[in-house]
Amino acid sequence: MNRSPTEESWLSHRRYPRVLLGLLVLLQVALAIDPHDRADWLLENGLLFGGVAVLIATHRKLPLSRVSYTLIFVFLCLHTIGAHYTYSLVPYDEWLTALTGRPGLLGDGRNHYDRLVHFAYGLLLTYPVREIFLRVALVRGFWGYYLPLDVTMATSMIYELIEWGAAELFGGDLGVAYLGSQGDPWDAQKDMALATLGGIIAMLCTAALNWRYQRDFAQEWADSLRVKIATPLGEDELQRLRAERETTRLS
């Protein structure tokens, strides 16, 4: 059967993720050559390789939108650059100087590339998480914005715990490079705050677009906040389940 031009296009839902994956592989191969710290590069990319494997494994049953794949791709590219140099040594100031001819545009002192990537984590990945919630859990209204943000905040916290555990486990220069706190005692809190801010911006932009184009936007929000089960759960639900089980056993 002949496919339509749209289906054959590289921008099709079938081909577009493959194009992005190919570009990401090329970037990874290029930046895998002589990274600043090979051990840190491997440690930093562990979660990336795992995440890409999950996306590939679930692509047939849960193909995401091209918007989501693009957002994920941009975030992974930012992470790949950080892993090559180690986050605290990305020479973005030199790049800006070469581009503009003006040194020190972002100030001297701390390297803020890790802060950029934490902000990008919330800004770029909260929408793909929302798409999964809408399509798998069928959440709607308020919960379609709050739950993706909540997951972003929770996973950001989990990553900070992973960083702490890895730094304790490996110690030495590798632990310091992976942790990337650069002497800031509030580094973890600031990273989580930036991820949260990025997620809030992403959900506000998504809500604004839906408010503009979705006719039942207000009704959907109202329905999502309406009580669906009037009776209490907890011990009452446990008692009901026990009674139901006993009835089934005796019948």
N, C-alpha and C positions, 0 to 999 in steps of 0.2 A: 504493500500500500504506500502511495506517495505521501510524503509529509509536506505540510504547508511551509512556506518560507519562514514564518514565525517560529515554527518548531525546529527548523534547521539552523536558525540563527545562533551565533555564539552566545547571544543574550537570553536564550531560552532557559527555562527552569531546569532542564536536563543538563545543558552544557555549561551554563554560567558558573556553578560551583566548581566544576572541573578546571575552568580557566583560572579562577581565583586560587585553587589548590596548586595548580602548576606554577603560578606566579609566586606563591608563598614558598614552594619548594626551591625555586630558583634563588629567592632571597636568602633562604636558610643555608643553601649550599654556599653561596657567595660569602655570607657572614660566618660560616663555620670554618672558613680558612683563617687560620692564625687569629683566633679571638684573644682578647687581652688576658683572660684567665680560663684555660680549658676546663678545669674542674668546676668553676662557677658557671661556665657556659652550659655544661651538662646538667648541673643542678637547676639552673634557671629554666631550661627547656623541658624538664621532665613533665611539668603540668601542661605545657603547650602540646607536646607529642601526645599525651593522654587525651587532651581535649579534641585534637584533630582526629584521633582514632575514633572517639565517640561520635563525632559528626559524620565521619565516613560510614560507621556501622549503622547509624540510624537514618541515613540519607534516603533510603528507599521507603521506609515506613513513615518517616516524619521529615520530608523535605521542607526546608524553611524558605521564606520569601527571599528574593534577591536583595531586598533592603537589609534583611537580617544577616545574610551571608556577607554582604559588603561591610557592614558594621563590624562583624567578627573579624573579617580579613584585615581591616585597618588596625584594629586593636592588636592582632597577632603580629602585624608588621612592626608596630611600635615596640612591642615586647621583644621581638627578634633583634632589633637594633640595640635595645638596652642590654640584652644578654651578651651581645658581641663585645661591647665595651665594658661591661658591668655598669649597672645603673648610675653609680656615683661618678663615673668617668666619661659619660657621653659628651663629646666635644661640641655641644650645640652652640656655645658662645663663639667658637672658631668658625662654625658654619655661618652664623649670622654676620660675623665680621667680614667674611669673604663675600657674602651676598650683598651687604649694605655698605661696607667700607667703614663702619662705625663700631668700634669695640665696646664691650661692656654694656650692651643694650639692656640686658636683663640683670645687671648688677654683678658685683663680685661676691665671692664667698661660696655658699652652699650650691651644689649642683642640684637643680630642681627637676631633672628629667624623670626621676621616679615619681615625683608628685604629679607630673603631667600624665603619666601612665595610670596612676591610681584614679585620677579624675576621669581619664578616658575609659577606664573600666566601667564606671557607672554610666557615663554618657553614651557609650557605644554598645554595651552588652545588656542594659536593662530592657531595651526594646525586644531583642531576640528572646529573652526570658519571658516577656509579656506574651509574645506570639505563642510560645509553648504552653503557657498557662491557659490562654484562650482556646487553643485547639485540643489540648489534652484534658485539662480540668474543667473546661467550659465556664471559667469564671467570667463575670460580667460586671459592668458598672464600676463602682468604687474599687472593688477587689481586683479588677483588671489593671489597676494602676498601683495600688498599695502593695499587693503581693509581689510583683516583680521588683519593686523598690526594696521590699523587705528581704528578698532573696539576695539582691545585690549587697545590702548591708551585712547580711549574715555571712555570705561567702567572702566578703572583704575581711571580716573579723577572723574567719577560719584561716584565710591566707596569712594574716599577721601571726596567728598561732603557729602555722607551719614554718614561717620564717624564724620565729623564736626557737622552735624545736630544732630546726636544722642548724641554727647558729650554735645552740647548746651542744648538739651532737657532733658537729664537725669541728667547731672551735677554730682558733687561729685565724689566719688571713682569709681562708675560705668562708668561715662563719661570718666574719666582718663584711666581706664583699657581698655575700648573699643577703645579709640583714639590711645593709645599705642605710643605716640610720644616720651616719655621718656625725655622730656625737649628739644628736638631738634626742633628749629623753622623752619627748612627746611625739616622736616620729610615727609610731603606730596609730596614735589617735588622729593625727593630722591626715595620714593616708586614708583612714576609714572615713573621716569627715569629707575629704575630697571625693571619694568614691560615692558617698551619699549625695553630695551636691550634684555630681554628674548625673546620677540616677534621677534626682528630683527634676533637673532641667529636661532630661529625656522624656519623663512622664508628663511634665507640664506641656511640652511641645506636642506630644502625642495627643493629650487631652484637648489642646487647643484645635488641632486639626480635626479631631472627631467631633468636637462641639460645632465646628464650622460646617462639616459635611454630613454628619450623622443626624437624621431627622429625630430619632427617638433617644437622643443622648441623655436628656434630663430624665425621661421616664425610666431608662435603663438604670441610671444611678439610683433613682428612688426605689425601684424594684429590688436592686441589689442590697439595699439597707433595710428592707422590710423583713420582719421576723417570719421565718418559714415554718418553724416547729415551735408551737406555743408551749408545749409541756417541757419541764426541766429534764435534763439528762442526768449524768452522774450516777448516784445511787438509785435513782428512780428507773433509769434505763437498765441498770444492772439487774434490778428486781424484775423488770419486765422480761428481760432475756432469760433469766432463770425460770420464770413461770412458763415462758414459751417452750423452753427446753423440756421442762417437766411434763407439760401437756403432750409434747411430741413423743416422749418416752413412753407415756401411758397409753397412747393411742395405737 
